[in-house]
Amino acid sequence: MSRTLEIAQRHADDIIALRRALHEVPEYDLDLPKSQALVLRALEGLDLEITLGKELSSVTAVLRGGGGPGPVVLLRGDMDALPVTERVDVPYASKHPGMMHACGHDLHVAGLVGAAKVLHELRAELAGDVVFMFQPGEETSGGAPIMIREGVLEAAGRRADAAYGLHVGSAGQPFGMWSSKPGSFMAAADQLHVRVVGAGTHGSTPYRGKDPIPVACEMVTALQTMITRQFDVFDPVVLTVGRIAGGTKENIIPDDAFFDATVRTFSEQARAKVQLTSTRLVESMAAAHGLTAEVQYQIGYPVTVNNPAEYEFARDTIVDLFGPDRFRERANPRCGAEDMSYVLNEVPGVYLNVSACAGPDPEAAADNHSPLATFDDSVLPDAAGLLAELAVRRLVRGL
């Protein structure tokens, strides 16, 4: 067993207890005072340079290596929870009604604290410095770009040379399995908001008005056709209309109708094209029916891109620590989005998945974001040990 894993195992009880304490007090978006306080308490006694966020409840901690100025490695863990009512019967269930750590960010925080404890014991041997990025707002407002703006990438006094993060899963893969892929790993996530503006009238005399509802329905169908006919199947685009609304009564034609869609892309080329083509299609269809369309295309998180060299390094490290049976290279990117993408746009690095599936059948288990999502936190020593090992080896590798 590597030294990092051995030290992480010694801290297992503490980091699991921290995870469960965090799980009891899930907090949303950028303001996470209780979570921040638990992190600061867990880091007490470690020789760290700590900075708190100004616009959000972030914690940035810098560990100085004993080898003098050298490379800088950034390790990131997100902290926020979801507006989900927990339906998991555990002793440490959420005490905040309507809020739950349904995506496992409590494990991310505990794993990052564990890595800090491991690296603190090895600090005299480190060939550079390590930045620990405890980030709010992954699920909502995008806490990563705010922390970048507040200086997290330069927290050590010089820019980070590499960045690593991980995400736990509650389903889909056997417990303890690591996975990732080089290049585009997770999607960009944008939003399309459309208001179809017509003119209301009585439902018995539609010719006296301009009915927006059938036009909106045609738009939804036409957008799907647009995806299949204007975009390369090997550079995929997913456009899903998740909300459509209009009208108040069956015999009244309303003035307007609305629909909202999420748009997922895996390249900047497809992303720019779908913004143009979807807007043009909707506006043109409205005009063809004598109506107008108000379109808002909202840019969200960019594509999460793993640096190929950093991916190979992380994969080899996982195989070395846990064996080849504990790693799977994903054949395809994931359609979920992640604001670690902002960090990886600035610093070469890699984002990894690890299964914390608590059930015997990963395919039958409740997935992340479900009120029934259950995470086996015995995976935490492995998570902490790997993050620490990546930092140790990457610092030795140098600039």
VOPAGU-2260 file (C-alpha; in pm, 1 decimal, decimal comma):
REM VOPAGU-2260
SITE   aa  ch    i         X         Y         Z
SITE  MET   A    0       0,0       0,0       0,0
SITE  SER   A    1     126,2     348,1     -87,3
SITE  ARG   A    2     210,1     589,1     192,4
SITE  THR   A    3     -70,2     821,2      89,7
SITE  LEU   A    4    -329,9     544,2     113,1
SITE  GLU   A    5    -186,1     422,6     442,6
SITE  ILE   A    6    -209,7     770,9     594,9
SITE  ALA   A    7    -558,2     820,3     450,9
SITE  GLN   A    8    -672,6     497,1     612,6
SITE  ARG   A    9    -549,9     625,7     949,0
SITE  HIS   A   10    -771,4     932,4     905,1
SITE  ALA   A   11   -1070,8     731,6     779,4
SITE  ASP   A   12   -1283,7     769,9    1091,8
SITE  ASP   A   13   -1234,9    1147,1    1101,5
SITE  ILE   A   14   -1315,5    1211,5     737,5
SITE  ILE   A   15   -1618,5     982,1     740,8
SITE  ALA   A   16   -1744,1    1164,3    1050,6
SITE  LEU   A   17   -1691,5    1495,0     870,3
SITE  ARG   A   18   -1888,0    1371,5     570,4
SITE  ARG   A   19   -2180,2    1273,7     790,4
SITE  ALA   A   20   -2173,4    1605,3     975,4
SITE  LEU   A   21   -2184,6    1785,3     640,3
SITE  HIS   A   22   -2467,5    1560,9     524,0
SITE  GLU   A   23   -2682,5    1676,5     816,0
SITE  VAL   A   24   -2654,3    2045,1     722,6
SITE  PRO   A   25   -2689,6    2068,7     343,2
SITE  GLU   A   26   -2676,2    2424,6     211,6
SITE  TYR   A   27   -2758,5    2568,7    -128,4
SITE  ASP   A   28   -2583,3    2787,5    -383,1
SITE  LEU   A   29   -2306,0    3026,6    -274,2
SITE  ASP   A   30   -2382,0    3096,2      92,7
SITE  LEU   A   31   -2279,0    2790,4     296,8
SITE  PRO   A   32   -2184,6    2919,0     644,5
SITE  LYS   A   33   -2231,2    2589,5     831,4
SITE  SER   A   34   -2040,6    2390,0     572,0
SITE  GLN   A   35   -1761,0    2646,3     569,7
SITE  ALA   A   36   -1738,6    2632,4     949,5
SITE  LEU   A   37   -1713,4    2252,0     944,4
SITE  VAL   A   38   -1432,4    2267,7     688,4
SITE  LEU   A   39   -1239,5    2525,4     890,8
SITE  ARG   A   40   -1279,8    2317,9    1205,9
SITE  ALA   A   41   -1156,3    2006,7    1024,2
SITE  LEU   A   42    -847,1    2193,1     899,9
SITE  GLU   A   43    -753,2    2326,9    1244,1
SITE  GLY   A   44    -403,4    2229,5    1349,7
SITE  LEU   A   45    -272,4    2197,3     995,8
SITE  ASP   A   46      -3,5    2434,7     876,1
SITE  LEU   A   47    -208,6    2598,9     603,4
SITE  GLU   A   48    -250,5    2947,8     464,1
SITE  ILE   A   49    -628,4    2993,2     458,3
SITE  THR   A   50    -829,6    3252,5     268,0
SITE  LEU   A   51   -1207,2    3287,3     277,0
SITE  GLY   A   52   -1413,6    3399,1     -18,9
SITE  LYS   A   53   -1563,8    3746,3     -41,3
SITE  GLU   A   54   -1858,5    3677,2    -271,2
SITE  LEU   A   55   -1919,1    3321,0    -154,5
SITE  SER   A   56   -1850,8    3088,0     140,4
SITE  SER   A   57   -1540,6    2936,2     -13,2
SITE  VAL   A   58   -1224,8    2816,7     159,8
SITE  THR   A   59    -886,0    2827,8     -11,1
SITE  ALA   A   60    -599,6    2661,4     176,3
SITE  VAL   A   61    -235,1    2656,8      66,8
SITE  LEU   A   62      10,4    2394,3     190,7
SITE  ARG   A   63     376,9    2482,2     142,6
SITE  GLY   A   64     606,9    2197,2      52,9
SITE  GLY   A   65     946,6    2156,9     214,0
SITE  GLY   A   66    1128,8    2157,0    -117,4
SITE  GLY   A   67    1101,4    2530,3    -162,1
SITE  PRO   A   68     927,4    2708,6    -450,4
SITE  GLY   A   69     831,9    2460,0    -715,9
SITE  PRO   A   70     526,0    2357,5    -910,1
SITE  VAL   A   71     176,2    2417,7    -775,7
SITE  VAL   A   72    -100,9    2156,9    -780,3
SITE  LEU   A   73    -464,7    2250,7    -719,0
SITE  LEU   A   74    -710,6    2000,2    -571,4
SITE  ARG   A   75   -1079,7    2090,1    -583,9
SITE  GLY   A   76   -1392,8    1979,7    -399,9
SITE  ASP   A   77   -1740,1    2132,3    -433,4
SITE  MET   A   78   -1951,4    2191,6    -123,0
SITE  ASP   A   79   -2313,2    2274,4    -211,2
SITE  ALA   A   80   -2626,9    2061,7    -185,2
SITE  LEU   A   81   -2956,6    2041,0    -374,7
SITE  PRO   A   82   -3318,3    2146,5    -308,0
SITE  VAL   A   83   -3426,0    1782,7    -267,1
SITE  THR   A   84   -3622,2    1632,1      21,7
SITE  GLU   A   85   -3420,3    1337,4     149,5
SITE  ARG   A   86   -3590,0     996,0     159,2
SITE  VAL   A   87   -3290,6     796,3     281,9
SITE  ASP   A   88   -3324,3     653,8     632,3
SITE  VAL   A   89   -2981,5     711,6     785,9
SITE  PRO   A   90   -2889,0     846,2    1132,1
SITE  TYR   A   91   -2718,6    1147,3     974,6
SITE  ALA   A   92   -3005,3    1245,1     740,7
SITE  SER   A   93   -3056,4    1609,1     647,4
SITE  LYS   A   94   -3174,2    1840,5     924,0
SITE  HIS   A   95   -3255,2    2114,0     672,7
SITE  PRO   A   96   -3605,6    2053,0     532,2
SITE  GLY   A   97   -3613,3    2041,1     155,1
SITE  MET   A   98   -3235,6    2021,4     121,7
SITE  MET   A   99   -3012,5    1718,0      65,7
SITE  HIS   A  100   -2659,2    1626,4     -33,6
SITE  ALA   A  101   -2809,6    1422,6    -316,1
SITE  CYS   A  102   -2507,2    1464,4    -543,4
SITE  GLY   A  103   -2237,6    1355,9    -299,5
SITE  HIS   A  104   -2062,0    1688,4    -254,6
SITE  ASP   A  105   -2034,5    1612,7     116,5
SITE  LEU   A  106   -1804,3    1326,1      17,2
SITE  HIS   A  107   -1605,6    1557,9    -208,7
SITE  VAL   A  108   -1540,2    1796,6      79,1
SITE  ALA   A  109   -1446,1    1519,9     322,0
SITE  GLY   A  110   -1218,4    1359,0      65,5
SITE  LEU   A  111   -1040,5    1689,7       4,2
SITE  VAL   A  112    -995,3    1745,7     377,8
SITE  GLY   A  113    -853,6    1394,7     395,1
SITE  ALA   A  114    -606,8    1476,5     118,2
SITE  ALA   A  115    -500,3    1786,5     311,1
SITE  LYS   A  116    -434,5    1575,5     620,0
SITE  VAL   A  117    -231,8    1323,9     419,9
SITE  LEU   A  118     -23,5    1586,3     243,8
SITE  HIS   A  119      33,1    1775,9     566,4
SITE  GLU   A  120     208,4    1469,1     706,4
SITE  LEU   A  121     423,9    1452,8     392,4
SITE  ARG   A  122     479,6    1827,9     355,2
SITE  ALA   A  123     855,3    1818,8     424,1
SITE  GLU   A  124     898,4    1597,2     118,5
SITE  LEU   A  125     672,1    1784,9    -121,3
SITE  ALA   A  126     852,2    1932,3    -423,0
SITE  GLY   A  127     613,1    2227,4    -443,4
SITE  ASP   A  128     290,3    2367,3    -303,1
SITE  VAL   A  129     -69,4    2243,8    -297,8
SITE  VAL   A  130    -385,5    2455,7    -315,8
SITE  PHE   A  131    -706,6    2308,1    -171,7
SITE  MET   A  132   -1013,5    2463,1    -335,7
SITE  PHE   A  133   -1335,7    2419,9    -134,0
SITE  GLN   A  134   -1599,3    2559,3    -369,4
SITE  PRO   A  135   -1968,5    2649,5    -322,0
SITE  GLY   A  136   -2219,8    2692,9    -600,4
SITE  GLU   A  137   -2144,4    2409,4    -842,6
SITE  GLU   A  138   -2511,9    2319,9    -880,0
SITE  THR   A  139   -2634,1    2672,5    -938,9
SITE  SER   A  140   -2444,6    2994,2    -991,7
SITE  GLY   A  141   -2103,7    2864,5   -1092,4
SITE  GLY   A  142   -1881,9    2911,1    -788,1
SITE  ALA   A  143   -1565,6    2816,5    -976,9
SITE  PRO   A  144   -1544,7    3131,3   -1193,6
SITE  ILE   A  145   -1603,9    3344,7    -885,5
SITE  MET   A  146   -1318,1    3171,8    -701,8
SITE  ILE   A  147   -1099,0    3211,1   -1009,4
SITE  ARG   A  148   -1181,7    3582,1   -1015,0
SITE  GLU   A  149   -1092,8    3602,3    -645,5
SITE  GLY   A  150    -751,1    3446,5    -712,7
SITE  VAL   A  151    -770,6    3074,7    -630,5
SITE  LEU   A  152    -544,4    2981,6    -923,1
SITE  GLU   A  153    -272,4    3215,3    -792,4
SITE  ALA   A  154    -329,2    3146,6    -422,7
SITE  ALA   A  155      20,0    2999,5    -380,2
SITE  GLY   A  156     179,3    3318,4    -514,5
SITE  ARG   A  157     220,7    3170,3    -861,9
SITE  ARG   A  158     -25,3    3010,7   -1097,3
SITE  ALA   A  159    -127,7    2647,9   -1051,4
SITE  ASP   A  160      43,3    2411,3   -1293,7
SITE  ALA   A  161    -212,6    2129,3   -1274,6
SITE  ALA   A  162    -559,5    2072,8   -1128,1
SITE  TYR   A  163    -743,8    1758,3   -1021,6
SITE  GLY   A  164   -1092,3    1684,6    -892,6
SITE  LEU   A  165   -1327,8    1393,1    -853,7
SITE  HIS   A  166   -1699,1    1324,3    -843,7
SITE  VAL   A  167   -1866,9    1036,6    -664,1
SITE  GLY   A  168   -2155,1     842,7    -813,0
SITE  SER   A  169   -2434,3     653,3    -639,1
SITE  ALA   A  170   -2521,9     429,3    -934,8
SITE  GLY   A  171   -2404,5     295,3   -1268,5
SITE  GLN   A  172   -2072,6     140,8   -1168,9
SITE  PRO   A  173   -1956,3    -105,3    -901,2
SITE  PHE   A  174   -1837,1      40,9    -572,7
SITE  GLY   A  175   -1480,1     173,1    -587,0
SITE  MET   A  176   -1455,9     182,9    -967,4
SITE  TRP   A  177   -1273,6     483,8   -1111,1
SITE  SER   A  178   -1350,0     618,1   -1458,6
SITE  SER   A  179   -1277,6     907,9   -1690,0
SITE  LYS   A  180   -1168,7     977,5   -2045,4
SITE  PRO   A  181    -930,2    1213,1   -2226,4
SITE  GLY   A  182   -1057,6    1518,7   -2410,0
SITE  SER   A  183   -1422,4    1620,7   -2381,0
SITE  PHE   A  184   -1548,5    1446,4   -2068,2
SITE  MET   A  185   -1864,7    1637,1   -1974,0
SITE  ALA   A  186   -2097,8    1858,3   -2173,5
SITE  ALA   A  187   -2146,9    2230,0   -2195,3
SITE  ALA   A  188   -2491,5    2317,3   -2060,4
SITE  ASP   A  189   -2685,6    2612,7   -2200,2
SITE  GLN   A  190   -3053,3    2711,5   -2177,3
SITE  LEU   A  191   -3298,7    2813,6   -2449,4
SITE  HIS   A  192   -3596,0    3022,5   -2331,8
SITE  VAL   A  193   -3869,3    3104,9   -2583,0
SITE  ARG   A  194   -4184,1    3315,1   -2559,5
SITE  VAL   A  195   -4414,5    3277,7   -2860,5
SITE  VAL   A  196   -4619,0    3598,2   -2885,4
SITE  GLY   A  197   -4959,1    3582,0   -3051,3
SITE  ALA   A  198   -5300,0    3739,4   -2989,8
SITE  GLY   A  199   -5566,1    3589,7   -2768,6
SITE  THR   A  200   -5925,6    3525,9   -2860,1
SITE  HIS   A  201   -6212,5    3283,3   -2800,6
SITE  GLY   A  202   -6128,8    2920,8   -2868,7
SITE  SER   A  203   -6429,1    2886,3   -3100,7
SITE  THR   A  204   -6299,3    3156,9   -3338,7
SITE  PRO   A  205   -5922,1    3100,1   -3371,8
SITE  TYR   A  206   -5909,3    3299,4   -3698,6
SITE  ARG   A  207   -5978,6    3614,8   -3495,1
SITE  GLY   A  208   -5652,5    3578,6   -3305,2
SITE  LYS   A  209   -5303,2    3439,6   -3345,7
SITE  ASP   A  210   -5276,9    3110,9   -3159,5
SITE  PRO   A  211   -4926,4    3066,7   -3007,9
SITE  ILE   A  212   -4981,7    2712,5   -2876,3
SITE  PRO   A  213   -4968,1    2507,7   -3199,5
SITE  VAL   A  214   -4677,9    2722,1   -3316,6
SITE  ALA   A  215   -4487,1    2649,2   -2996,2
SITE  CYS   A  216   -4559,0    2277,7   -3042,5
SITE  GLU   A  217   -4429,5    2290,5   -3400,2
SITE  MET   A  218   -4114,2    2462,2   -3275,0
SITE  VAL   A  219   -4044,8    2185,7   -3024,5
SITE  THR   A  220   -4070,4    1921,5   -3296,9
SITE  ALA   A  221   -3871,6    2127,7   -3547,3
SITE  LEU   A  222   -3587,3    2176,0   -3300,0
SITE  GLN   A  223   -3548,3    1797,4   -3275,8
SITE  THR   A  224   -3539,4    1769,2   -3654,1
SITE  MET   A  225   -3283,2    2049,0   -3665,5
SITE  ILE   A  226   -3052,2    1851,4   -3437,2
SITE  THR   A  227   -3068,6    1537,4   -3651,4
SITE  ARG   A  228   -3027,4    1718,4   -3984,5
SITE  GLN   A  229   -2790,7    2006,0   -3918,5
SITE  PHE   A  230   -2541,3    1855,8   -3671,4
SITE  ASP   A  231   -2273,7    1590,1   -3706,5
SITE  VAL   A  232   -2376,4    1273,5   -3524,3
SITE  PHE   A  233   -2012,8    1232,8   -3414,0
SITE  ASP   A  234   -2016,1    1576,7   -3248,1
SITE  PRO   A  235   -2346,4    1529,2   -3067,4
SITE  VAL   A  236   -2597,3    1785,7   -2949,5
SITE  VAL   A  237   -2878,9    1713,3   -2704,1
SITE  LEU   A  238   -3169,5    1958,9   -2691,2
SITE  THR   A  239   -3444,8    1869,9   -2444,8
SITE  VAL   A  240   -3753,3    2081,9   -2387,3
SITE  GLY   A  241   -3830,2    2034,2   -2019,9
SITE  ARG   A  242   -4106,1    2291,8   -1978,9
SITE  ILE   A  243   -4388,2    2411,5   -2200,8
SITE  ALA   A  244   -4675,7    2629,5   -2084,3
SITE  GLY   A  245   -4957,2    2842,2   -2220,5
SITE  GLY   A  246   -5316,6    2928,1   -2158,7
SITE  THR   A  247   -5554,5    2926,3   -1865,2
SITE  LYS   A  248   -5868,1    2748,3   -1993,5
SITE  GLU   A  249   -5961,8    2506,1   -2271,8
SITE  ASN   A  250   -6175,7    2757,1   -2464,8
SITE  ILE   A  251   -5941,4    3055,9   -2449,1
SITE  ILE   A  252   -5659,8    3112,8   -2695,4
SITE  PRO   A  253   -5386,1    3289,1   -2494,8
SITE  ASP   A  254   -5170,8    3581,4   -2595,4
SITE  ASP   A  255   -4850,1    3382,3   -2555,2
SITE  ALA   A  256   -4694,0    3043,4   -2489,4
SITE  PHE   A  257   -4357,6    2950,1   -2341,9
SITE  PHE   A  258   -4104,8    2671,0   -2349,4
SITE  ASP   A  259   -3761,9    2616,5   -2198,4
SITE  ALA   A  260   -3492,3    2374,9   -2308,9
SITE  THR   A  261   -3154,4    2253,8   -2192,7
SITE  VAL   A  262   -2889,0    2231,0   -2463,7
SITE  ARG   A  263   -2586,9    2001,4   -2421,3
SITE  THR   A  264   -2283,7    2013,5   -2652,5
SITE  PHE   A  265   -1932,4    1870,0   -2651,5
SITE  SER   A  266   -1740,4    2117,9   -2866,8
SITE  GLU   A  267   -1727,5    2493,9   -2893,9
SITE  GLN   A  268   -1806,7    2465,3   -3265,6
SITE  ALA   A  269   -2134,4    2279,6   -3204,2
SITE  ARG   A  270   -2214,3    2508,4   -2914,6
SITE  ALA   A  271   -2184,4    2824,3   -3124,1
SITE  LYS   A  272   -2378,0    2667,6   -3411,9
SITE  VAL   A  273   -2673,6    2548,5   -3203,1
SITE  GLN   A  274   -2713,8    2893,6   -3049,3
SITE  LEU   A  275   -2739,0    3047,0   -3396,1
SITE  THR   A  276   -2955,6    2781,0   -3560,1
SITE  SER   A  277   -3204,4    2735,7   -3276,1
SITE  THR   A  278   -3263,1    3109,1   -3247,0
SITE  ARG   A  279   -3302,1    3148,8   -3622,8
SITE  LEU   A  280   -3539,5    2852,1   -3648,2
SITE  VAL   A  281   -3770,9    2970,3   -3371,2
SITE  GLU   A  282   -3786,1    3328,2   -3493,5
SITE  SER   A  283   -3846,3    3220,4   -3855,4
SITE  MET   A  284   -4123,9    2976,8   -3762,1
SITE  ALA   A  285   -4301,6    3242,0   -3560,9
SITE  ALA   A  286   -4279,8    3485,3   -3851,4
SITE  ALA   A  287   -4411,5    3223,4   -4093,9
SITE  HIS   A  288   -4730,0    3201,4   -3885,4
SITE  GLY   A  289   -4762,1    3577,2   -3844,4
SITE  LEU   A  290   -4644,0    3570,7   -3482,7
SITE  THR   A  291   -4322,8    3677,7   -3312,3
SITE  ALA   A  292   -4081,2    3494,8   -3085,4
SITE  GLU   A  293   -3877,0    3637,1   -2799,7
SITE  VAL   A  294   -3568,6    3417,4   -2760,4
SITE  GLN   A  295   -3314,3    3415,1   -2481,0
SITE  TYR   A  296   -3017,4    3183,4   -2524,6
SITE  GLN   A  297   -2840,7    3163,9   -2190,6
SITE  ILE   A  298   -2479,0    3046,6   -2187,6
SITE  GLY   A  299   -2400,3    2808,0   -1900,9
SITE  TYR   A  300   -2105,8    2589,6   -1803,7
SITE  PRO   A  301   -1851,9    2514,2   -2079,4
SITE  VAL   A  302   -1734,5    2169,2   -2189,0
SITE  THR   A  303   -1524,5    1988,7   -1927,0
SITE  VAL   A  304   -1205,4    1891,6   -2109,5
SITE  ASN   A  305    -944,7    1656,6   -1964,3
SITE  ASN   A  306    -589,8    1729,2   -2075,6
SITE  PRO   A  307    -469,0    1410,0   -2251,6
SITE  ALA   A  308    -128,7    1402,0   -2078,5
SITE  GLU   A  309    -281,8    1468,5   -1735,8
SITE  TYR   A  310    -543,6    1202,1   -1804,1
SITE  GLU   A  311    -275,6     941,7   -1878,4
SITE  PHE   A  312     -90,3    1043,5   -1563,3
SITE  ALA   A  313    -404,5    1013,1   -1347,9
SITE  ARG   A  314    -505,7     682,2   -1505,3
SITE  ASP   A  315    -158,6     535,2   -1450,4
SITE  THR   A  316    -161,8     654,7   -1090,0
SITE  ILE   A  317    -499,5     489,9   -1024,8
SITE  VAL   A  318    -387,0     162,4   -1182,4
SITE  ASP   A  319     -65,8     171,7    -978,8
SITE  LEU   A  320    -252,2     233,6    -651,8
SITE  PHE   A  321    -561,4      17,9    -696,9
SITE  GLY   A  322    -489,3    -221,4    -982,7
SITE  PRO   A  323    -613,1    -230,1   -1344,4
SITE  ASP   A  324    -951,5    -375,6   -1246,7
SITE  ARG   A  325   -1042,7     -55,8   -1060,5
SITE  PHE   A  326   -1030,2     174,2   -1365,9
SITE  ARG   A  327   -1251,9     201,1   -1672,9
SITE  GLU   A  328   -1199,1     443,2   -1957,8
SITE  ARG   A  329   -1535,4     577,5   -2063,7
SITE  ALA   A  330   -1612,5     525,9   -2429,6
SITE  ASN   A  331   -1822,0     841,9   -2449,8
SITE  PRO   A  332   -1841,5    1173,8   -2267,2
SITE  ARG   A  333   -2115,3    1236,2   -2012,8
SITE  CYS   A  334   -2407,3    1468,2   -2085,6
SITE  GLY   A  335   -2397,1    1618,2   -1736,9
SITE  ALA   A  336   -2218,1    1951,2   -1690,0
SITE  GLU   A  337   -1969,0    2063,9   -1427,9
SITE  ASP   A  338   -1813,8    2397,3   -1338,4
SITE  MET   A  339   -1475,0    2232,4   -1282,0
SITE  SER   A  340   -1470,7    2307,7   -1656,1
SITE  TYR   A  341   -1375,6    2667,6   -1577,1
SITE  VAL   A  342   -1067,1    2551,4   -1386,9
SITE  LEU   A  343    -965,1    2307,2   -1661,4
SITE  ASN   A  344   -1002,4    2585,5   -1920,0
SITE  GLU   A  345    -729,1    2771,7   -1731,8
SITE  VAL   A  346    -505,5    2493,5   -1597,4
SITE  PRO   A  347    -427,1    2151,2   -1748,4
SITE  GLY   A  348    -574,2    1874,4   -1538,0
SITE  VAL   A  349    -826,3    1595,9   -1515,6
SITE  TYR   A  350   -1168,0    1528,8   -1365,4
SITE  LEU   A  351   -1240,7    1177,3   -1240,5
SITE  ASN   A  352   -1543,4     975,4   -1134,8
SITE  VAL   A  353   -1544,4     717,2    -855,9
SITE  SER   A  354   -1835,8     497,7    -759,0
SITE  ALA   A  355   -1969,2     519,6    -404,3
SITE  CYS   A  356   -2262,2     293,2    -490,5
SITE  ALA   A  357   -2403,7     148,2    -169,9
SITE  GLY   A  358   -2620,5    -123,8    -324,3
SITE  PRO   A  359   -2538,9    -463,5    -475,3
SITE  ASP   A  360   -2676,2    -368,7    -818,0
SITE  PRO   A  361   -2538,0     -40,7    -956,5
SITE  GLU   A  362   -2791,0     -40,0   -1239,4
SITE  ALA   A  363   -3084,0     -58,4    -997,0
SITE  ALA   A  364   -2946,1     198,1    -749,9
SITE  ALA   A  365   -3090,0     549,7    -727,4
SITE  ASP   A  366   -2871,1     792,6    -919,9
SITE  ASN   A  367   -2723,4    1125,5    -812,8
SITE  HIS   A  368   -2986,2    1399,1    -755,2
SITE  SER   A  369   -3247,0    1143,3    -648,5
SITE  PRO   A  370   -3403,0    1179,3    -300,8
SITE  LEU   A  371   -3312,3     810,1    -262,3
SITE  ALA   A  372   -2946,1     850,5    -363,2
SITE  THR   A  373   -2726,6     662,0    -116,3
SITE  PHE   A  374   -2347,7     691,1     -99,3
SITE  ASP   A  375   -2110,3     446,2      70,3
SITE  ASP   A  376   -1863,3     676,0     243,4
SITE  SER   A  377   -1611,7     395,6     301,5
SITE  VAL   A  378   -1475,9     505,9     -36,7
SITE  LEU   A  379   -1338,4     822,9     124,7
SITE  PRO   A  380    -990,1     695,1     222,0
SITE  ASP   A  381    -935,2     590,8    -140,3
SITE  ALA   A  382   -1055,7     929,6    -263,1
SITE  ALA   A  383    -833,8    1120,2     -20,0
SITE  GLY   A  384    -537,8     894,0     -90,4
SITE  LEU   A  385    -565,1     932,7    -464,9
SITE  LEU   A  386    -593,1    1312,5    -453,9
SITE  ALA   A  387    -287,1    1323,9    -229,9
SITE  GLU   A  388     -94,2    1080,7    -450,4
SITE  LEU   A  389    -172,1    1282,3    -762,3
SITE  ALA   A  390     -31,2    1593,0    -593,2
SITE  VAL   A  391     282,7    1413,9    -469,5
SITE  ARG   A  392     364,1    1261,8    -807,2
SITE  ARG   A  393     275,4    1568,8   -1010,0
SITE  LEU   A  394     499,8    1789,7    -795,9
SITE  VAL   A  395     788,0    1549,1    -848,8
SITE  ARG   A  396     723,1    1556,8   -1222,3
SITE  GLY   A  397     776,1    1932,2   -1217,2
SITE  LEU   A  398     676,6    2209,7   -1449,3
